Amino acid sequence: MKRSLWLRTLLALVLAFLLVACGSGSDDTDTNDTGDSGSDSGSAPTAIPADELECTDDIGCVEVAPGDPINVAYMLTVSGDTAFLGEDSRGGIEIAFADRGNELLGHELQLTGEDSGCSADGGATAAQAVAADSSVVGIIGTNCSSAATAAAPIISEAGLVLISPSNTAPALTDDGPDGTWYPGYFRTAHNDKFQGRVAAEFAYNELGARTAATIHDGSPYADQLQLVFAEAFQALGGEVVFQGSVNVEDTDMVPVLTSVAAGAPDVLYFPIFEPAGNFIASQSRQVDGLEETILMGADGLLVDGFPENTGEAAIGMYLSGPYISGASYDDFLAKWESQIGGVPPSGFHAFAYDGTNILLDAIEQVAQVGDDGTVLIGRQALRDAITATSGFNGLSGNLTCTPTGDCATGEALAIFELTQAELDGNWPPTAVWAPGGTLDGGSDAGSDDGDPVSMECTDAIGCVEVAPGDPLNVAYMLTVSGDTAFLGEDSRGGIEIAFADRGGELLGHELFLVGEDSGCSADGGATAAQAVAADSSVVGIIGTNCSSAATAALPIISDAGLVMISPSNTAPALTDDGPEGTWFPGYFRTAHNDKFQGRVAAEFAYNELGARTAATIHDGSPYADQLQLVFAEVFQELGGEIVFQGSVNVEDTDMVPVLTSVAAGAPDVLYFPIFEPAGNFIASQSRQVDGLEETVLMGADGLLVDGFPENTGEAAVGMYLSGPYISGASYDEFLAKWADQIGGVPPSGFHAFAYDGTNILLNAIEQVAQVGEDGTLIIGRQALRDAITATSGFNGLSGNLTCTATGDCATGEALAIFELTQEELDGNWPPNAVWTP
């Protein structure tokens, strides 16, 4: 269970403190509304005497002399039929440079480059030229996977890094026997394991296709993408009746299309480029047997010239490809129009922008800077810094790099439909579907109306039936009375705003919120669960606030076939199905697992405060005990020593005995992740115990509430607290809705998690419901659990959410460390966020 207070002023305050080398200056965590990345991130390295600069990097360094530029290279396709791709990516690079004033570490940023084309030969030639230039620090490129396949071994051998904005072939980040990955290769573009699955899910679930055919052109991109599509389509229950190929230079597609027609597929998927894609689309309308076949392509055809070059046959086609939206992206497009002119010609400019910022952040992080302006950049250190990129909020989504260079999650994808409007020159086309069935947090993925006579419940654990005119009941199980009532008020507000954003209705039924007070205890959780489980009209539950309540409620809720999504439970055991875990089917949470919060706190203590010894105190609750255990484990992994681990009771007021035991170890840090009032007593009484004068006090989100400093007094000044961190334009809009609809500001820090959990639940209901023409709804309980479990790349206020099989949907990205000062004691709240992971 967590608690904290968030106010609008945090948005301004945090800019002065968020100096994270591999993070970003992103403001948004709404659907791909996450731009301006990197331009504020990273603090300048401290200058050292030039004669002390030394390269100790395993694979060498780039030295930038005083007055020389920092040279970043591109390897893009800037000529021929695919030149629009290079133009698109280069624009993203240039805007990223401009956002930093075209300088880094006191040196001009210089962009040099080579035309890598869209072929293996072009990639190899460009790589050889770039690798021969010892001044190049890093490279943005290539556009085409075939070029990257040939370029990667050359670039890797030269000790360089290459970050691609548009390579998508799965093999490029696969270090297995079928892979072509080389050290130094990264990409901000999605892996086609995502795009192929998105296309297959749309074809099967939304178009109702049960048979499909594919055509590729022999390139790594097209071949691997159609293979992923075919595999995913078959896994869903579909049949692939034909898989064939053409050559890039082919113009007569009738022979292959005749073979396709023999299988009479519902869908023909051909993820290739122009001009071959134009010929396939236009000639398909001349082949008997394909009249009813739906045509589908991928991002290779998601260019403004495709409809014009194809003609009427393009109308009704569906294309998968990048999907970026939001206020920050709108700002980016305004910059493009101002600095470059017009609009981007392809869909990967945001990925180039993000890749450039990741590269520049990493350079800034690892560079040694001499007092004369010399910059020394270790090549292996640069690779390591990019690999360590985590929670980077870019225009294209939330990016965390894997050891083999995949930095994207596939969240920035959608399906687009071509209409007469695009043929008439209006571009881009409309995005009609995204994974999870939502676009911009919307709700347009509902089930088709069905025949009420044929509607039946075939769900393994039963269904909820909502009669015509009846409300759709969502329940809460929150703490709405006593000392922790602010938690329930906070979460309930998030639920109500999510309801309001949908007009208070779903699938033609009023959204109705019922609920029970689960308190912050096992007894409260069990009692609330029994009451909710007895109401057969409840479709799903948002709750609980406290982990102790959830531990008792879960077996009851699970046995009733319900789903429960918690906005603030954080105890690790709740999503652990092992012998020490307490997970039950049907349980999910949008709150972070304290495996993240404990790690964040330990890393801050060890790396930022320089602590080498620590003590912990907990209060016996699942939340506090498990959180301090994680902290202790990580602190020791980092090289620290735990000199004391003790506990108090929730009702204790005299903390001197336990604090005396703490003082015996003279710890650098005392970590006590517990609540008021016990936390107040520990903090205030610690200053009365000899041996703790220099010990830094650290708590967690249980104490991140505005009353804590006032109730504690001077002893709170200088404390550090870990807790949720939400910011950005979309969050600002949410706070405005709160002020308008509820009044004031949220009283705790998990309202955004409640908002996200509610939207995940409502999206899943919409996805699985059978809808009768008379308005009847039948909602399968197991189907609802499965749909929530399948949540992937959900861009919420609290970050990018993908649910695991045991219900953890958050990555821990929405966390920070806050410092309490005299200002908070004087009533100014919230405290400053001074560090993020």
Secondary structure as GFF3:
##gff-version 3
##sequence-region A 1 837
A	DSSP	alpha_helix	10	13	.	.	.	ID=ss1
A	DSSP	three_ten_helix	14	16	.	.	.	ID=ss2
A	DSSP	three_ten_helix	50	52	.	.	.	ID=ss3
A	DSSP	beta_strand	61	64	.	.	.	ID=ss4
A	DSSP	beta_strand	70	76	.	.	.	ID=ss5
A	DSSP	three_ten_helix	80	82	.	.	.	ID=ss6
A	DSSP	alpha_helix	83	99	.	.	.	ID=ss7
A	DSSP	beta_strand	103	104	.	.	.	ID=ss8
A	DSSP	beta_strand	107	115	.	.	.	ID=ss9
A	DSSP	alpha_helix	120	131	.	.	.	ID=ss10
A	DSSP	beta_strand	136	141	.	.	.	ID=ss11
A	DSSP	alpha_helix	145	157	.	.	.	ID=ss12
A	DSSP	beta_strand	162	164	.	.	.	ID=ss13
A	DSSP	three_ten_helix	170	173	.	.	.	ID=ss14
A	DSSP	beta_strand	185	187	.	.	.	ID=ss15
A	DSSP	alpha_helix	192	201	.	.	.	ID=ss16
A	DSSP	pi_helix	202	206	.	.	.	ID=ss17
A	DSSP	beta_strand	211	216	.	.	.	ID=ss18
A	DSSP	alpha_helix	220	236	.	.	.	ID=ss19
A	DSSP	beta_strand	239	245	.	.	.	ID=ss20
A	DSSP	alpha_helix	254	262	.	.	.	ID=ss21
A	DSSP	beta_strand	267	269	.	.	.	ID=ss22
A	DSSP	alpha_helix	276	284	.	.	.	ID=ss23
A	DSSP	beta_strand	294	297	.	.	.	ID=ss24
A	DSSP	three_ten_helix	299	301	.	.	.	ID=ss25
A	DSSP	alpha_helix	305	310	.	.	.	ID=ss26
A	DSSP	three_ten_helix	312	314	.	.	.	ID=ss27
A	DSSP	beta_strand	318	322	.	.	.	ID=ss28
A	DSSP	alpha_helix	327	339	.	.	.	ID=ss29
A	DSSP	alpha_helix	349	366	.	.	.	ID=ss30
A	DSSP	beta_strand	368	369	.	.	.	ID=ss31
A	DSSP	beta_strand	375	378	.	.	.	ID=ss32
A	DSSP	alpha_helix	379	387	.	.	.	ID=ss33
A	DSSP	beta_strand	392	394	.	.	.	ID=ss34
A	DSSP	beta_strand	397	399	.	.	.	ID=ss35
A	DSSP	beta_strand	413	417	.	.	.	ID=ss36
A	DSSP	alpha_helix	420	423	.	.	.	ID=ss37
A	DSSP	beta_strand	430	433	.	.	.	ID=ss38
A	DSSP	three_ten_helix	435	437	.	.	.	ID=ss39
A	DSSP	beta_strand	449	450	.	.	.	ID=ss40
A	DSSP	beta_strand	463	466	.	.	.	ID=ss41
A	DSSP	beta_strand	472	478	.	.	.	ID=ss42
A	DSSP	three_ten_helix	482	484	.	.	.	ID=ss43
A	DSSP	alpha_helix	485	501	.	.	.	ID=ss44
A	DSSP	beta_strand	505	506	.	.	.	ID=ss45
A	DSSP	beta_strand	509	517	.	.	.	ID=ss46
A	DSSP	alpha_helix	522	533	.	.	.	ID=ss47
A	DSSP	beta_strand	538	543	.	.	.	ID=ss48
A	DSSP	alpha_helix	547	559	.	.	.	ID=ss49
A	DSSP	beta_strand	564	566	.	.	.	ID=ss50
A	DSSP	three_ten_helix	572	575	.	.	.	ID=ss51
A	DSSP	beta_strand	587	589	.	.	.	ID=ss52
A	DSSP	alpha_helix	594	603	.	.	.	ID=ss53
A	DSSP	pi_helix	604	608	.	.	.	ID=ss54
A	DSSP	beta_strand	613	618	.	.	.	ID=ss55
A	DSSP	alpha_helix	622	637	.	.	.	ID=ss56
A	DSSP	beta_strand	641	647	.	.	.	ID=ss57
A	DSSP	alpha_helix	656	663	.	.	.	ID=ss58
A	DSSP	beta_strand	669	671	.	.	.	ID=ss59
A	DSSP	alpha_helix	678	686	.	.	.	ID=ss60
A	DSSP	beta_strand	696	699	.	.	.	ID=ss61
A	DSSP	three_ten_helix	701	703	.	.	.	ID=ss62
A	DSSP	alpha_helix	707	712	.	.	.	ID=ss63
A	DSSP	three_ten_helix	714	716	.	.	.	ID=ss64
A	DSSP	beta_strand	720	724	.	.	.	ID=ss65
A	DSSP	alpha_helix	729	741	.	.	.	ID=ss66
A	DSSP	alpha_helix	751	768	.	.	.	ID=ss67
A	DSSP	beta_strand	770	772	.	.	.	ID=ss68
A	DSSP	beta_strand	777	780	.	.	.	ID=ss69
A	DSSP	alpha_helix	781	789	.	.	.	ID=ss70
A	DSSP	beta_strand	794	796	.	.	.	ID=ss71
A	DSSP	beta_strand	799	801	.	.	.	ID=ss72
A	DSSP	beta_strand	815	819	.	.	.	ID=ss73
A	DSSP	alpha_helix	822	825	.	.	.	ID=ss74
A	DSSP	beta_strand	832	835	.	.	.	ID=ss75
###
